[in-house]
Amino acid sequence: MRLALGGWERLPLAVRAALLMVTGCLLFSVMGALVKLLGQRLDSFLIAFFRCFFGFLAILPLVLSKKDTMRFARPTFMAISCAARWVSRRWSGASTRRLGCH
């Protein structure tokens, strides 16, 4: 395992970024195919729950690691940005409901 990690670190940054993007595209394609396949048999809320659950399990090692991977440079700015995004989504949903779009 240590050899594989050392090989990853030696790759140029652009190559690592390209490999991560290709891997992400492949994983999203597999996820989309599984959602379509399971959508014929299971309720959509159950599928959404398991998508979030397995996504959480994939990110959990990053959150639990001792590295500064999940630490923000400006946490106050991040909190304000998240709050503004949440308020924006709440208001946009209310306006579309009033118009009968939902």
ROVEX-66395 format. One line per 2 residues: number of its first residue (from 1); for each residue x, y, z of N, C-alpha, C. Coordinates in nm, 3 decimals, always signed. Example, Ala and Ser with C-alpha at 12.3 -4.5 7.8 and 13.67 -1.06 7.14 Angstrom:
1) +1.319,-0.569,+0.780,+1.230,-0.450,+0.780,+1.320,-0.330,+0.780; +1.285,-0.225,+0.708,+1.367,-0.106,+0.714,+1.290,+0.003,+0.787
This chain:
1) +0.082,-0.119,+0.000,+0.000,+0.000,+0.000,+0.086,+0.125,+0.000; +0.197,+0.120,+0.073,+0.284,+0.237,+0.083,+0.348,+0.269,-0.052
3) +0.379,+0.166,-0.128,+0.438,+0.186,-0.260,+0.339,+0.254,-0.353; +0.213,+0.213,-0.347,+0.111,+0.273,-0.433,+0.091,+0.420,-0.397
5) +0.093,+0.453,-0.270,+0.077,+0.591,-0.228,+0.196,+0.675,-0.271; +0.315,+0.621,-0.262,+0.433,+0.692,-0.308,+0.431,+0.715,-0.458
7) +0.380,+0.619,-0.534,+0.367,+0.635,-0.678,+0.267,+0.744,-0.713; +0.160,+0.752,-0.637,+0.059,+0.856,-0.657,+0.118,+0.995,-0.632
9) +0.198,+1.005,-0.529,+0.258,+1.134,-0.494,+0.359,+1.180,-0.599; +0.420,+1.086,-0.670,+0.521,+1.122,-0.770,+0.460,+1.170,-0.901
11) +0.332,+1.141,-0.922,+0.267,+1.184,-1.047,+0.253,+1.335,-1.049; +0.261,+1.396,-1.168,+0.238,+1.540,-1.176,+0.095,+1.576,-1.133
13) +0.078,+1.696,-1.083,-0.051,+1.738,-1.031,-0.160,+1.732,-1.137; -0.129,+1.770,-1.260,-0.230,+1.767,-1.367,-0.275,+1.624,-1.397
15) -0.183,+1.529,-1.391,-0.218,+1.389,-1.416,-0.306,+1.336,-1.303; -0.271,+1.370,-1.179,-0.354,+1.328,-1.065,-0.494,+1.385,-1.077
17) -0.504,+1.513,-1.116,-0.635,+1.576,-1.130,-0.717,+1.507,-1.240; -0.653,+1.475,-1.352,-0.723,+1.407,-1.461,-0.769,+1.268,-1.418
19) -0.686,+1.195,-1.346,-0.725,+1.062,-1.298,-0.842,+1.071,-1.200; -0.840,+1.170,-1.112,-0.951,+1.187,-1.019,-1.080,+1.223,-1.092
21) -1.071,+1.305,-1.196,-1.191,+1.341,-1.272,-1.248,+1.220,-1.347; -1.161,+1.141,-1.408,-1.207,+1.022,-1.480,-1.269,+0.923,-1.382
23) -1.207,+0.905,-1.267,-1.262,+0.815,-1.166,-1.398,+0.865,-1.119; -1.410,+0.994,-1.097,-1.539,+1.051,-1.056,-1.646,+1.030,-1.161
25) -1.611,+1.050,-1.289,-1.708,+1.027,-1.396,-1.753,+0.881,-1.400; -1.660,+0.790,-1.385,-1.695,+0.648,-1.385,-1.786,+0.612,-1.267
27) -1.753,+0.665,-1.150,-1.834,+0.633,-1.032,-1.974,+0.694,-1.043; -1.985,+0.815,-1.097,-2.117,+0.875,-1.116,-2.198,+0.798,-1.220
29) -2.131,+0.746,-1.324,-2.202,+0.666,-1.423,-2.255,+0.537,-1.363; -2.173,+0.472,-1.282,-2.217,+0.350,-1.214,-2.334,+0.381,-1.120
31) -2.323,+0.492,-1.047,-2.431,+0.529,-0.955,-2.560,+0.555,-1.032; -2.552,+0.625,-1.145,-2.671,+0.651,-1.225,-2.735,+0.524,-1.277
33) -2.652,+0.430,-1.321,-2.705,+0.302,-1.369,-2.772,+0.225,-1.256; -2.711,+0.226,-1.138,-2.772,+0.156,-1.025,-2.903,+0.221,-0.983
35) -2.910,+0.352,-0.986,-3.035,+0.420,-0.950,-3.145,+0.383,-1.048; -3.113,+0.381,-1.177,-3.214,+0.343,-1.276,-3.257,+0.198,-1.258
37) -3.162,+0.111,-1.229,-3.193,-0.030,-1.211,-3.278,-0.051,-1.086; -3.238,+0.010,-0.975,-3.312,-0.007,-0.850,-3.441,+0.072,-0.848
39) -3.452,+0.175,-0.930,-3.573,+0.257,-0.934,-3.695,+0.180,-0.980; -3.674,+0.071,-1.048,-3.786,-0.012,-1.092,-3.843,-0.096,-0.979
41) -3.763,-0.118,-0.874,-3.805,-0.207,-0.765,-3.826,-0.138,-0.632; -3.751,-0.030,-0.606,-3.753,+0.033,-0.475,-3.811,+0.174,-0.481
43) -3.856,+0.223,-0.367,-3.908,+0.358,-0.356,-3.795,+0.459,-0.375; -3.826,+0.574,-0.432,-3.723,+0.674,-0.460,-3.662,+0.731,-0.332
45) -3.740,+0.741,-0.224,-3.684,+0.790,-0.098,-3.581,+0.693,-0.041; -3.606,+0.564,-0.054,-3.511,+0.465,-0.008,-3.381,+0.470,-0.089
47) -3.393,+0.489,-0.220,-3.275,+0.501,-0.304,-3.195,+0.625,-0.267; -3.265,+0.738,-0.245,-3.196,+0.862,-0.206,-3.126,+0.845,-0.071
49) -3.191,+0.776,+0.023,-3.129,+0.753,+0.153,-2.999,+0.675,+0.139; -3.002,+0.567,+0.062,-2.882,+0.485,+0.048,-2.773,+0.556,-0.032
51) -2.810,+0.642,-0.127,-2.709,+0.723,-0.197,-2.636,+0.812,-0.098; -2.713,+0.879,-0.012,-2.651,+0.966,+0.088,-2.570,+0.886,+0.190
53) -2.622,+0.772,+0.231,-2.553,+0.690,+0.331,-2.418,+0.641,+0.279; -2.416,+0.587,+0.157,-2.290,+0.537,+0.104,-2.194,+0.650,+0.068
55) -2.247,+0.766,+0.030,-2.162,+0.882,+0.010,-2.098,+0.927,+0.140; -2.175,+0.921,+0.248,-2.122,+0.954,+0.380,-2.012,+0.856,+0.420
57) -2.034,+0.728,+0.394,-1.931,+0.629,+0.426,-1.803,+0.650,+0.346; -1.818,+0.699,+0.221,-1.700,+0.724,+0.139,-1.619,+0.843,+0.190
59) -1.687,+0.943,+0.246,-1.620,+1.064,+0.294,-1.573,+1.050,+0.439; -1.629,+0.956,+0.513,-1.598,+0.940,+0.655,-1.449,+0.928,+0.686
61) -1.369,+0.852,+0.609,-1.225,+0.847,+0.641,-1.157,+0.984,+0.634; -1.199,+1.070,+0.542,-1.142,+1.204,+0.534,-1.178,+1.287,+0.657
63) -1.302,+1.271,+0.702,-1.347,+1.349,+0.818,-1.277,+1.302,+0.945; -1.257,+1.172,+0.959,-1.198,+1.117,+1.081,-1.046,+1.122,+1.084
65) -0.984,+1.151,+0.970,-0.838,+1.154,+0.969,-0.787,+1.273,+1.048; -0.666,+1.263,+1.093,-0.605,+1.369,+1.173,-0.548,+1.481,+1.087
67) -0.548,+1.463,+0.957,-0.494,+1.565,+0.867,-0.591,+1.683,+0.859; -0.545,+1.791,+0.800,-0.628,+1.910,+0.785,-0.707,+1.907,+0.655
69) -0.750,+1.788,+0.613,-0.820,+1.773,+0.486,-0.953,+1.847,+0.486; -1.026,+1.836,+0.595,-1.159,+1.895,+0.600,-1.162,+2.028,+0.675
71) -1.049,+2.089,+0.696,-1.042,+2.216,+0.768,-1.047,+2.331,+0.667; -1.130,+2.430,+0.695,-1.144,+2.545,+0.607,-1.047,+2.654,+0.645
73) -0.998,+2.726,+0.546,-0.906,+2.836,+0.574,-0.981,+2.952,+0.640; -1.106,+2.973,+0.599,-1.187,+3.081,+0.656,-1.322,+3.023,+0.699
75) -1.333,+2.966,+0.818,-1.458,+2.900,+0.860,-1.576,+2.996,+0.872; -1.552,+3.120,+0.911,-1.662,+3.216,+0.922,-1.722,+3.244,+0.784
77) -1.636,+3.264,+0.684,-1.684,+3.285,+0.548,-1.762,+3.164,+0.499; -1.715,+3.044,+0.530,-1.783,+2.922,+0.487,-1.921,+2.912,+0.552
79) -1.932,+2.946,+0.680,-2.061,+2.941,+0.749,-2.159,+3.041,+0.688; -2.112,+3.161,+0.660,-2.199,+3.263,+0.599,-2.243,+3.219,+0.460
81) -2.150,+3.162,+0.384,-2.182,+3.114,+0.250,-2.287,+3.002,+0.253; -2.273,+2.909,+0.346,-2.369,+2.799,+0.359,-2.506,+2.851,+0.401
83) -2.508,+2.945,+0.495,-2.634,+3.002,+0.540,-2.703,+3.078,+0.427; -2.628,+3.155,+0.350,-2.686,+3.228,+0.237,-2.741,+3.133,+0.132
85) -2.670,+3.025,+0.106,-2.718,+2.925,+0.010,-2.847,+2.859,+0.058; -2.853,+2.829,+0.187,-2.972,+2.765,+0.243,-3.092,+2.860,+0.233
87) -3.073,+2.986,+0.270,-3.182,+3.084,+0.263,-3.227,+3.102,+0.119; -3.133,+3.108,+0.027,-3.167,+3.125,-0.114,-3.251,+3.008,-0.164
89) -3.216,+2.888,-0.126,-3.292,+2.771,-0.171,-3.430,+2.768,-0.107; -3.439,+2.808,+0.018,-3.570,+2.811,+0.085,-3.662,+2.912,+0.018
91) -3.612,+3.030,-0.013,-3.695,+3.133,-0.074,-3.731,+3.098,-0.217; -3.640,+3.038,-0.291,-3.671,+3.003,-0.429,-3.777,+2.893,-0.433
93) -3.774,+2.801,-0.338,-3.876,+2.697,-0.331,-4.012,+2.754,-0.297; -4.015,+2.852,-0.207,-4.142,+2.914,-0.168,-4.202,+2.991,-0.286
95) -4.120,+3.059,-0.363,-4.173,+3.136,-0.476,-4.225,+3.045,-0.585; -4.159,+2.934,-0.610,-4.209,+2.844,-0.715,-4.336,+2.772,-0.670
97) -4.350,+2.746,-0.540,-4.474,+2.685,-0.491,-4.592,+2.781,-0.508; -4.569,+2.911,-0.483,-4.675,+3.010,-0.499,-4.720,+3.019,-0.646
99) -4.626,+2.998,-0.735,-4.659,+3.005,-0.878,-4.722,+2.876,-0.930; -4.723,+2.774,-0.848,-4.782,+2.646,-0.891,-4.685,+2.561,-0.969
101) -4.557,+2.585,-0.958,-4.457,+2.508,-1.033,-4.422,+2.375,-0.965; -4.457,+2.361,-0.838,-4.423,+2.238,-0.766,-4.533,+2.139,-0.775
